[in-house]
Amino acid sequence: MAMVFSVEQVACMCEVLLQSGRMERLTDFLRTLPPSSSSCPGGLESILKARAAVAFHLGRFSDLYALLESFHFSNRSHPLLQQLWLRAHYLEAECQRGRPLGVVGKYRVRRKFPLPRTIWDGEETSYCFKEKSRSVLWKWYYCKPYPSPREKRALAAATGLTATQVSNWFKNRRQRDRAAHGTTG
């Protein structure tokens, strides 16, 4: 007896199995779907995201890359898919070199294999902060290098960072400026 699921149910199953980390179950579930299931627009992204995770899990990196480059995913899917893209390239480089990658090796891999625009909004990051966020912090710093806790919370909300990240950014910026000017404090 064959079970028939709606596209929404298939998408939901894919999301649940993916989030639970049950890759064998997800792999088995995807194998039961007809090939045409990935052409259904309603649950397409969830199904493709699940297929990408399974391709990574099985070490089928060329399938993973092809899938990630062929569909424009929503921003909410970007973190997971970016992680899969980078980890796959890191693993390939480690296999090729016969040793684990260090920080510099990973940097070189990221430069050689940049994220495709299908899983990236195109905004550059620097020290894990998006340029837009850094720009807001810089503008504020020029006017007021010592923001109050309330102002830090407002900056955090405006930049998408945490209040701790904002506090650390200001503290580090002031420290770098003191070092550049040869003063202590």
Summary of the structure (lengths in Angstrom):
residues: 185
radius of gyration: 21.6
end to end distance: 75.3
largest distance: 78.0
contacts: 464
relative contact order: 0.07
helix: 71%
strand: 2%
